[in-house]
Amino acid sequence: MTDHNLYSIFNNRFPNDRSRIALETPSRRKITFAELESASAKMANLLTVNGLRPGDRVSVQIDKSPEGVFLYLACLRAGLVYHPLNTAYQRSELAYFLENAEPSAIVCSTPYLEVLSELSNDQGIDPLLTLDADGSGSLTTLSQVLDDQFATVPRAADDMAALLYSSGTTGRPKGIMLSHENLSANAIALVDLWGFSSGDVLLHALPIFHVHGLFVAINCALMSACKMLYLPAYQPQEVIRNLPACTVMMGVPTYYTRLLTDERFTRASCANMRLFISGSAPLLEETFREFELRTGHVILERYGMSETSMNTSNPLHGERKAGTVGPPLPGVTVRIVDASGKALPPGETGDLQVTGPNVFSGYWRMPDKTAEDFTDDGFFNTGDKGVIDTDGYVSIVGRAKDMVISGGLNVYPKEVELVVDSCPGVLESAVIGIPHPDFGEAVIAVVVPEKGALAKEQEIIATCRNELANFKRPKAIVIVDELPRNAMGKVQKSALRSQYAEVLKK
């Protein structure tokens, strides 16, 4: 069998000189590629001597540390399935994930140990190992005495490498099965598309329980054998301090908007940078323009999701269009279809579907849901509403579940948000639908003013009246200090719908 193990592919691309630095922390701790190999081998040995076998799941709720990278690689090497958990998850959420994933081992940081210890006892999961942000814990202590050699377990292309869960904003989260080929094909495509080389230094400030920080950032760095500057968390002052030593940064839009509020973030601080990449949430065109004016750099926006990793990207060389997520990646096919599944021509809005080696095989133990979300010819229904222009650039105009149906007419939130965001004094907005006794749903806009500015409700309504058909106009404007977001910066519209469901009755 040809070995498709993602670690084997990484390892084949590691530099011949294994003493080169693979990862460096802000405290200037330096970890070589040789140490990545030996530390991950020891952890793989620890997991296997505890009885884990290829295909077993390892649930991981840990704070960010270099040792967390070792653990991820150890799971790949042993043929285990890496199951990352958001560190913000609470007991009831964790209970569901563990019951559903049925892991054979859990690794957690001390702050989460009490809850996970109780749950592991309840569900008979053993071992339960610890790994803290400083690298200490039973995982490292027990693995240190083991052999630093491990024969990587060969894997088939479609063998599962990772199990991620959907956000769960509608119903129970679904387990997303990502194969070794899904992850390797996507990383190889991105390294080529974004021009990664061994001379790059990736500033890594993202969390590592999500596709963006784990499978996009880390995988690109390992696949290109470049160095990562590994920050424990996103802090604007730390990013600015470390930017001069880096060449590439990946971030969510919030990272970039916060940088722009800091006067220390200047063109000079970006002098060594070659690329800023944004994803996980829509980038405001205002941020796109302001960033270019401040730094001289044009942010590269791309589009992906947990089920597919990256689908499209603005080009490294060529026009990066504000408000778009670029053309499909090589080997990926994207199409826009109507409600009957008929392909639509450029310029028309519809349901976005995708196929390619990056697309997951299905939902964990949910064959009916898998069948529902795939077409007969193998395309995955993303649940996003999109449009493709004549140049092949994709724009995401909203999620199907976020679409508002008012008086039987469809309202795409993104279209209304663009109008609201253009109003004086408005920083950003979120458009949602709330129950209405006559129209079924009514449109309202939740608005965040610019710092020190006064966003005027009547001016916003007047602008919408001038630029939008009557069924698209917000029936109310709600002014707030900030929008609720998840860990990856995505606006939680389900929370807004719940909070403001009664706003028109006041």
C-alpha positions in Angstrom: 0.0 0.0 0.0 1.2 3.5 -0.9 1.5 5.4 2.4 -0.7 8.4 2.5 -0.1 9.2 6.1 0.0 13.0 6.4 3.0 12.8 8.7 4.9 10.8 6.2 4.3 13.5 3.6 5.4 16.2 6.0 8.5 14.2 6.9 9.5 13.8 3.3 9.5 17.6 3.0 11.4 18.3 6.1 14.9 19.8 5.4 17.8 17.4 5.1 19.4 19.4 7.9 17.1 18.5 10.7 18.9 20.9 13.0 17.0 23.8 11.4 14.4 25.6 13.5 10.8 24.4 13.0 9.2 26.4 15.7 10.1 29.3 18.0 8.3 30.9 20.9 8.2 34.6 21.9 10.5 33.6 24.8 13.0 32.4 22.1 12.6 28.7 22.8 13.7 27.1 19.6 12.5 23.6 18.5 14.3 21.9 15.6 12.8 19.5 13.0 14.8 16.8 14.7 13.0 17.6 18.0 9.7 17.5 16.2 10.5 14.0 15.1 11.8 12.7 18.4 9.2 14.2 20.6 6.3 13.1 18.4 7.8 9.6 18.3 7.9 9.4 22.1 4.3 10.5 22.4 3.2 8.1 19.7 4.9 5.3 21.7 3.1 6.4 24.8 -0.3 6.3 23.1 0.3 2.9 21.6 1.7 1.3 24.8 -1.6 2.5 26.4 -3.4 0.2 24.0 -4.5 2.7 21.3 -4.7 1.3 17.8 -5.1 2.9 14.3 -8.5 4.5 13.9 -9.0 5.2 17.6 -9.9 8.8 18.5 -7.9 11.0 20.8 -10.0 13.9 22.2 -7.8 17.0 23.0 -8.7 20.1 25.0 -5.5 21.8 25.6 -4.1 25.3 25.9 -1.7 26.3 23.1 1.9 25.1 23.4 4.7 23.6 21.2 4.0 20.2 22.9 0.5 20.4 21.4 2.1 20.3 17.9 4.1 17.2 19.0 0.8 15.6 20.1 -0.9 16.3 16.8 2.0 14.8 14.9 2.1 11.8 17.3 -1.6 11.0 16.5 -0.9 11.2 12.8 2.2 8.9 13.1 0.3 6.3 15.1 -2.7 6.3 12.7 -4.9 7.7 15.4 -7.7 10.3 14.8 -7.0 13.7 16.3 -10.2 15.2 17.8 -9.5 18.9 18.9 -11.9 20.5 21.3 -12.5 24.3 21.8 -11.1 25.3 25.2 -14.3 27.3 25.8 -16.5 24.2 25.8 -18.5 23.5 28.9 -19.5 20.3 30.6 -22.7 19.6 28.7 -20.9 20.3 25.4 -18.0 18.1 26.3 -20.3 15.3 27.4 -21.9 15.2 24.0 -18.6 15.3 22.1 -17.1 12.5 24.1 -20.3 10.3 23.9 -20.4 10.9 20.1 -16.7 10.5 19.3 -16.1 7.6 21.7 -12.4 8.4 22.1 -9.9 5.9 23.5 -7.9 8.6 25.2 -8.2 12.2 26.4 -5.5 14.9 26.7 -6.4 18.1 28.5 -4.8 21.1 30.2 -5.2 21.4 34.0 -8.0 24.0 33.9 -10.2 21.5 32.2 -9.1 18.4 34.1 -11.8 18.3 36.8 -14.7 18.2 34.3 -13.0 15.8 31.9 -11.9 13.5 34.7 -15.6 13.1 35.8 -16.7 12.6 32.2 -13.9 10.1 31.4 -14.9 8.1 34.5 -18.6 8.2 33.6 -17.8 7.0 30.0 -14.9 4.7 30.8 -12.3 6.5 28.8 -8.7 5.7 29.7 -6.1 7.1 29.7 -6.7 10.7 30.6 -3.4 12.6 30.2 -2.5 16.2 31.0 -0.6 18.8 28.9 -0.4 22.4 30.1 0.6 25.6 28.3 4.1 25.4 29.7 4.6 22.0 28.3 4.3 20.2 31.6 1.9 17.4 32.4 1.6 13.6 32.5 1.8 13.4 28.7 5.3 14.8 28.5 6.5 13.2 31.8 5.5 9.7 30.8 6.6 10.0 27.1 10.1 11.4 28.0 11.4 8.1 29.0 10.2 6.2 25.9 12.0 5.5 22.7 12.5 8.5 20.4 12.0 6.3 17.3 8.6 5.3 16.0 7.7 3.6 12.7 4.9 5.8 11.2 1.8 3.7 10.6 1.0 3.6 6.8 -2.4 5.0 6.1 -4.7 4.8 3.0 -5.8 8.0 1.4 -9.3 7.8 2.8 -8.3 6.8 6.3 -9.6 9.3 8.8 -6.9 11.7 10.2 -9.1 14.1 12.2 -12.6 14.4 13.6 -14.0 18.0 13.9 -17.4 19.0 14.9 -19.6 21.7 13.3 -20.4 24.8 15.3 -23.8 23.5 16.3 -25.7 26.7 15.7 -28.6 24.7 14.4 -29.2 21.4 16.2 -26.5 19.1 17.6 -23.0 19.4 16.2 -22.1 16.9 13.5 -18.7 15.1 13.4 -16.7 15.9 10.3 -14.4 13.1 9.1 -11.3 14.5 7.4 -8.9 12.0 5.8 -5.2 12.1 5.3 -5.7 12.9 1.6 -8.2 15.7 2.4 -5.5 17.4 4.6 -2.5 16.7 2.5 -4.0 17.7 -0.8 -5.2 21.0 0.6 -1.9 21.8 2.3 0.1 21.0 -0.9 -2.2 23.2 -3.0 -2.0 26.1 -0.5 1.8 26.0 -0.2 2.1 26.3 -4.0 -0.7 28.9 -4.4 0.5 31.1 -1.6 4.2 30.8 -2.5 5.4 29.2 0.8 9.1 28.3 0.9 11.5 27.1 3.6 12.7 30.7 3.9 9.4 31.9 5.2 8.6 32.6 8.8 4.9 32.2 9.7 3.5 34.3 12.5 1.1 31.9 14.2 -1.3 33.6 16.6 -4.4 31.5 16.0 -6.0 28.9 18.3 -5.2 25.3 17.5 -8.6 23.7 17.9 -9.9 24.9 14.6 -9.2 24.3 10.9 -7.6 27.7 10.4 -4.9 27.5 13.1 -4.4 23.7 12.9 -4.9 22.5 9.3 -4.2 25.7 7.4 -1.5 27.4 9.3 0.5 24.5 10.9 0.1 22.2 7.8 1.3 24.9 5.4 4.4 25.5 7.6 5.2 21.8 8.0 4.6 21.1 4.3 7.0 23.9 3.3 9.5 23.2 6.1 9.4 26.9 7.1 9.7 28.2 10.6 6.7 29.2 12.8 6.9 31.9 15.3 4.4 30.4 17.7 2.5 32.9 19.9 0.4 31.5 22.7 -2.6 33.7 21.8 -3.5 36.8 19.7 -2.4 40.0 21.4 -1.9 43.0 19.1 1.2 44.3 20.9 2.9 40.9 20.6 2.0 40.6 17.0 3.4 44.0 16.2 6.6 43.3 18.2 7.2 40.0 16.3 6.2 41.1 12.8 9.6 42.3 11.8 10.9 38.7 12.2 8.2 37.2 10.0 7.1 37.0 6.4 3.6 35.6 6.5 0.6 36.1 8.9 -2.7 34.3 8.9 -5.6 35.8 10.9 -9.3 36.4 11.2 -10.7 39.8 10.3 -10.8 40.9 13.9 -7.0 40.5 14.1 -6.5 43.0 11.3 -9.1 45.5 12.6 -7.4 45.5 16.0 -4.0 46.0 14.5 -5.4 49.1 12.7 -6.4 50.7 15.9 -2.8 50.5 17.3 -0.6 53.5 16.2 2.5 51.2 16.6 1.2 49.2 13.6 3.0 51.0 10.7 4.4 50.4 7.3 7.8 50.0 8.8 6.6 47.2 11.1 5.6 45.2 8.0 8.7 45.8 6.0 9.8 42.2 6.1 6.3 40.8 5.5 5.3 39.4 2.1 1.8 38.2 2.8 -1.2 38.8 5.1 -4.0 36.2 4.8 -7.5 36.5 6.2 -10.3 34.0 6.6 -12.9 32.3 8.9 -15.2 35.3 8.6 -15.9 38.0 6.0 -13.4 40.8 5.7 -15.0 44.3 5.6 -14.1 46.2 2.4 -13.3 49.1 4.7 -10.7 47.1 6.5 -9.3 45.8 3.2 -8.8 49.4 2.0 -7.6 50.9 5.2 -5.0 48.1 5.6 -3.6 48.7 2.2 -3.3 52.5 2.9 -1.6 51.9 6.2 0.8 49.2 5.3 1.1 49.0 1.5 0.0 45.3 1.7 -3.2 44.0 0.1 -4.8 41.4 2.4 -5.4 38.0 0.6 -8.9 36.7 1.5 -9.8 33.1 1.1 -12.8 30.8 1.8 -13.1 27.5 3.5 -15.0 25.5 6.1 -14.5 22.7 8.5 -15.9 20.1 6.0 -13.5 21.2 3.2 -10.6 23.2 4.5 -9.9 25.8 1.8 -12.0 26.0 -1.3 -11.1 29.3 -3.0 -8.4 32.0 -2.6 -7.6 35.3 -4.1 -4.3 35.0 -6.0 -0.8 35.6 -4.7 0.0 37.2 -8.0 -2.8 39.1 -9.7 -5.8 41.1 -8.6 -7.1 40.5 -5.1 -10.7 41.8 -5.2 -12.2 43.3 -2.1 -15.4 41.5 -1.1 -14.5 38.3 -2.9 -12.8 35.1 -1.8 -11.1 34.5 -5.2 -11.3 31.7 -7.7 -11.3 27.9 -6.7 -8.1 26.3 -5.7 -6.4 24.0 -8.3 -8.2 20.7 -8.3 -11.3 22.2 -6.7 -14.5 22.8 -8.6 -17.1 25.3 -7.3 -20.5 25.9 -8.8 -23.6 28.0 -8.1 -27.0 26.3 -8.4 -30.7 27.2 -8.0 -33.1 25.5 -5.7 -33.6 22.7 -8.3 -29.9 22.1 -8.6 -29.5 23.6 -12.0 -26.2 25.4 -12.5 -26.5 29.2 -12.7 -24.4 31.5 -15.0 -21.9 34.1 -13.7 -23.5 36.9 -11.8 -26.5 35.0 -10.5 -26.8 34.2 -6.7 -27.6 30.7 -5.6 -26.4 27.8 -3.5 -22.7 27.2 -3.5 -21.5 23.6 -4.0 -17.9 22.2 -4.1 -16.1 19.1 -5.0 -12.4 18.1 -4.9 -9.8 16.2 -2.9 -10.2 18.6 0.0 -13.9 17.7 0.6 -14.6 15.4 3.6 -16.1 12.0 3.1 -19.1 12.5 5.4 -20.4 13.0 8.9 -19.4 10.7 11.7 -22.1 8.0 12.1 -24.7 10.1 10.2 -25.1 8.4 6.8 -28.5 10.1 6.3 -27.2 13.5 6.9 -24.2 12.8 4.7 -26.5 11.7 1.8 -28.6 14.8 2.3 -25.6 17.2 2.0 -24.1 15.6 -1.1 -25.5 15.7 -4.6 -25.7 12.6 -6.8 -22.7 13.8 -8.8 -20.5 14.2 -5.7 -20.8 17.9 -4.9 -21.0 19.0 -1.3 -23.8 21.5 -0.5 -21.9 24.1 1.6 -25.0 25.9 2.9 -23.6 29.2 1.7 -25.2 31.5 -0.8 -22.7 32.7 -3.4 -22.1 34.3 -6.7 -19.3 33.9 -9.3 -18.3 36.8 -11.4 -17.1 36.6 -15.0 -13.5 36.4 -13.9 -14.3 33.3 -11.8 -14.0 35.1 -8.4 -16.4 33.8 -5.8 -18.3 36.1 -3.4 -20.2 34.7 -0.4 -23.4 36.7 0.2 -24.8 34.8 3.2 -25.5 31.4 4.8 -28.6 29.6 3.7 -29.6 29.4 7.4 -29.1 33.2 7.8 -31.2 34.1 4.8 -34.3 36.1 5.7 -37.6 35.3 4.0 -39.9 38.3 4.4 -43.3 38.2 2.8 -42.2 35.2 0.7 -39.2 37.1 -0.7 -35.6 36.2 0.0 -33.3 38.7 1.6 -29.5 38.0 1.6 -28.1 39.6 4.8 -24.7 40.5 3.1 -26.4 42.7 0.6 -28.1 44.7 3.3 -25.0 44.8 5.5 -23.0 46.4 2.7 -25.5 49.2 2.5 -25.6 49.7 6.3 -21.8 49.5 6.6 -21.5 52.3 4.1 -23.4 54.8 6.4 -21.5 57.5 8.3 -20.4 56.4 11.7 -21.0 52.7 11.2 -18.1 50.3 11.8 -19.9 47.0 11.1 -23.3 45.5 11.2 -25.1 42.1 11.3 -28.5 41.8 9.5 -30.9 39.1 10.8 -34.5 38.1 10.5 -36.9 38.0 13.5 -40.4 36.7 13.7 -43.1 39.0 12.3 -46.9 38.3 12.5 -47.5 39.6 8.9 -44.4 39.0 6.8 -43.2 35.8 8.6 -39.8 37.4 9.2 -38.7 41.1 9.4 -35.3 42.4 8.7 -33.4 44.2 11.5 -29.8 45.5 11.6 -27.6 45.3 14.7 -25.0 48.1 14.3 -21.6 48.8 15.9 -20.6 52.5 15.6 -17.1 53.5 14.8 -15.1 54.5 17.9 -16.0 58.0 19.0 -18.7 58.3 16.3 -22.5 58.4 16.5 -24.3 56.1 14.2 -27.8 57.7 13.6 -30.7 55.3 13.2 -32.7 57.6 10.9 -29.7 58.2 8.6 -29.2 54.4 8.3 -32.9 53.9 7.5 -32.8 56.7 5.0 -29.8 55.2 3.2 -31.5 51.8 3.1 -34.6 53.4 1.7 -32.6 54.9 -1.1 -30.6 51.8 -2.0 -32.7 48.8 -1.2 -36.1 47.4 -2.2 -38.7 47.8 0.5 -38.8 44.2 1.6 -35.0 44.3 2.2 -35.0 47.4 4.4 -34.4 46.9 8.1 -37.5 47.5 10.2 -35.4 48.4 13.2 -31.8 49.5 13.9 -30.2 48.3 17.1 -27.0 50.0 18.3 -24.5 47.9 20.3 -20.9 48.2 21.4 -19.9 44.9 19.8 -21.2 41.9 18.0 -21.1 38.4 19.6 -18.4 36.3 18.0 -17.1 32.8 18.4 -13.4 31.9 18.9 -12.6 32.3 15.2 -14.2 35.7 14.9 -17.5 34.7 13.2 -20.6 36.7 14.2 -23.0 34.5 16.1 -26.2 35.4 14.4 -28.2 32.8 16.2 -27.4 34.6 19.5 -28.6 37.9 17.9 -31.8 36.4 16.7 -32.5 35.1 20.2 -31.6 38.4 21.9 -33.6 40.7 19.6 -36.6 38.4 18.8 -38.9 40.8 20.6 -37.4 44.1 19.5 -40.3 45.1 17.2 -42.8 44.7 20.0 -41.2 47.3 22.2 
